[in-house]
Amino acid sequence: MHLLPSCQSQIDAPIISCPEMVFNVTSGGVTKNLNLSSSVLFRQETDSGGRKYLSMEALNDSMKIIININDGLYVDSVLMNDTIQSKTYFFSRKTGLQGGLVVAGIRVPTEYGYDYLQTDTSSVTITRINPKKRTVTGYYYFSAANNTVQGEGVFQNTCYLSLTK
């Protein structure tokens, strides 16, 4: 996986107001709170059914966490609702699993702002999703940089924007 630095901006997106949210990361024995900068549920229609994607990005002054969940296949009638399954989604570079990718970025003094670590394995567990309030709760884990960096965290009552046609 290659993240293109030319697409990165020095300016982070504005923080999203999500008053009841808790989003944190623990790495190296230190827990840090994160602020939500992006959270979107979107869909992709295919000939064999549709897929839903939930993408969340949270950051603080030293780290950024990006969570991407790939869920489906869904029939048309279910594709348009604002929810995904409550379950654990996995990512593994070695085996090719693509359901729950977590990418960690460490803030460095470069023109791009973050050094994104290559994820080896990760998982994201959705424990609750409220489609009326558009909030999601769960926890995540990642191992990156040839398994030299590990982290985990929780996200509770994290708001998301639903994109539909």
N, C-alpha and C positions, 0 to 999 in steps of 0.2 A: 504494500500500500504506500503510495506516495501522495503526500499533501503538497500541493503546488504553492510555494511561497509567493509567487507573483499574484495569487488570488487573495493573499492575506493583506489585511489593512492594519496600520498602526493604531487606528482608532477603534476601540471596542464599541459594540452596539450598546445603546442605552439599556439600563437596567429595567426589567419589567416589574411593575408593581404587582405583587402577589402576596398580600399581607399575612396569610396564615401559613406560608411556605417555610419549610426547613430544607436546606440542601447543603450537604457537607461532604468532605473527603477526608479520609484518614490515610496517611502514607508516612512511613518511617516513624510510626508511633505518635504522630502529631495530627490532631483533628483541626480542620479549618472550615469555617463557614464560607459558602459561595453565594453569589448574587446571580439571579437568573437574567440572562441576556437574550435568550431566544428559546421558544418552545412551540413547536408546530406539529400538528397531526395532518398528514396529507395522504392522498390516495393515488394509485396508478391502476388504470384499467388495462387488462390484457385479454386476449382471445380465450384464455382458459379460466378467467376469473380475475378479481381485483386483489391488490395488495394494499395494506396500510403501512405507513411509516410514521413513527414518532421520533422527532429529533429535538433534543434539549441541549442547551449550552449554558453553563454556569461558570463563574470566574470570581477570583479575588485578585489582590495585588501581586500574587506570586504564581497562581496556577489557573488553568482552564480545563474543565471537563466537558467533553462532548459525548452524548449518549445517542446512539442511533438504533432504533428497533425496527425490524422488518417482520410484519405479521401477515399471514394469509395463506391460502387463497380464500377469497370471499365471493359469494354470489352477489349480483347487483343490488338486491334488496337490503343486504347487510352491509355492503361496502360503504354506503352513505351515512351510517350512524357514526357518532363521535366517540367510539370506544375501540379498544383492542382487548385481546384476551389477557386475563390475569394468569400469568404463568412465568416461568423462567426462560429467557431467550439467551442463547449462547453464541459466542464467536470464537473461532480457533483458526489461526493462520495455517497451522499444520494440516488440519483436516478439512478446511474449507467451509466450516459452519459460518453462517452470515447473519444470524438472527439478532444478536445483541452486542453490537460493537461499542466499546468505551475507549475513547482516545483522551490521553492526558497531555496537556501542554504546559511546559514550565516557562515562566516569563524569564526572558534573557534580554540583555541590553543589545538587541540587534534591530535592524530596520524593520523586521517582520514581527517583533514583539514576543513570539512564543517559539520554543523548540518543541515540536510535537514528537512524542515518543512512539515508536512502532509497537503496536499492540500485538502481543503473542496470543493471549487468551483473555476473554472477558465474559461476564454474564450480567444480565439485568433481570431482576425479578419484579414484576408488577404485582402488587398485593391488593391494590384497590384503584379503581378508576371511576370517576363520577362524571358521566357525560352531560348531565344538566349543568353542573358548576364548571365543567371542563377542567377538572383537576385529576392528578395522578399521584399515586404513592407507591413507593417500593425501595429497593436497594440494589447496589451494584458492586462489582469487583472487577479489577483489571490487573494483568501482569504484562509488563512491557520491557522493551530494551533488552531482549534476550533473557527475560525473567529476572532482571536485576532490580526492577522497580515494581512494587506491588502497591495497590491501594484499594480502598473500599469506601463506600459511603451510603448515605440515605437521601432520599428525596420524599418529602411529605407535603401533600396538598399543593403540589406544583402545578401552576396554571399552564394551559396550553391553548393555542389558537387553532381552530379547525379550518382548513382550507378545503373548500368544495367548489365544484364547477359553478 
